[in-house]
Amino acid sequence: MIKKASFFRIARAILKTPRIVLARPAVNGFLCRYLGKFKILDVDGNLIIHSHLPPVNSRAYSRFVTEHLLGESIAPSHAQIAVTNACPYQCSYCYNRGRTGRVMDQQTILATVRQLKELGVFWLGLTGGEPLLNRRLEEIIACAAGDCAVKLFTTGCTLSKQRAEELKQAGLFSVSVSLDHWQEERHDQGRNHSGAFRTALEAIEIFRGVAGLHVGVSAVLSAEMLEEEQIETFLQFLAGLDIHEAWLSEAKPSTAAYQRPELVVTQEQRELLIAIQDRYNKKGGMTVNYLGHFEDRRHFGCSAGHKMIYIDAFGELSPCVFIPMSFGNVRERSVKEIYRTMQQRFPTESSCFINRNYRLLQGRGSKAGPIDPSAALALLERIQFSPRSKFFSLHYGNR
């Protein structure tokens, strides 16, 4: 049930893009029910559901409506790009762990961002490595911003007040600071870096001081934390930091260390996190945004390689950050050409690709990089995709 206050805020936001009423009634009904699960935050005039979507009164959201919802575009809506591979931390679950190669130069990154936007991307996540170590990060943000929502994923390493202001002025919409535990030693241990916890808290405080910036925490939950009591304790801690959002994910089986059944989230654990999110979001204050909720079969499902793509610091294009498969390098082929090759083999589906298929991928990539394009294409011949999620069943119909 959508609360009256939320309903009117949603309606007001929809009026900013009135063409949305032209979408199929079933699709509009789905979106209203989905949006109604969240508090709409007003961050200096930006009406924000959560950081995985642009503000609903923004130009970026209008592109979602026009190009993807009404235009029914077969194109990526979301992308992430690693703007550097440099990082002082050694996180055990890092999806880029051990990758090597020739890092993209700034012009290649900017050209790639432009191609992503031309293809249809209206939400861009900047990651790494540690993206703050790219001294020209502001230029990348400015290149993407305007009709594309730009989100930064960072440990907070090297951040200053001046840099935070410059990032916002360049067009940054949202930032997620990495913080995995409420206990300092546990967070530092997971990140394999002494002082990581204090760095994160200092970064959150700095970002909170920047007017108009949506500030959140990005937390990777370990297997032992996937218990209701620990999650509740963690959320209470995060709420005390006075942030806008807690963005939650579990460690994915993208690296050898996490490719064990006991470390992969179960459906029962996923349902627990979804229930906690829905319960928490009925309150005021901080939004809880669990990735598994967004990707649940009852919502948008897994759109890796279809609506979501990832480009690592060396230019390798993958279905998402968690799938160590490359379909080409942006130095050698255009983003559009690589995407078309990949998308034909990646329909949207109702469950997480890597959680279901990590066993098939084990030992197939090199320590220096993801599975190469020819091996990736051959491997996909052995994979059967799950049915579409609720949204894409309504959106695509029988197509």
PyMOL commands that set and color helices and strands:
alter all, ss='L'
color gray80, all
select helices_A, chain A and resi 4-14+18-22+25-35+59-70+106-119+131-133+137-144+161-170+184-191+196-208+223-225+228-239+256-258+261-263+267-280+291-294+335-343+353-361+373-380+390-396
alter helices_A, ss='H'
color red, helices_A
select strands_A, chain A and resi 41-43+46-48+78-82+123-127+149-154+174-178+214-221+245-250+287-290+308-311+317-318
alter strands_A, ss='S'
color yellow, strands_A
deselect
rebuild
show_as cartoon
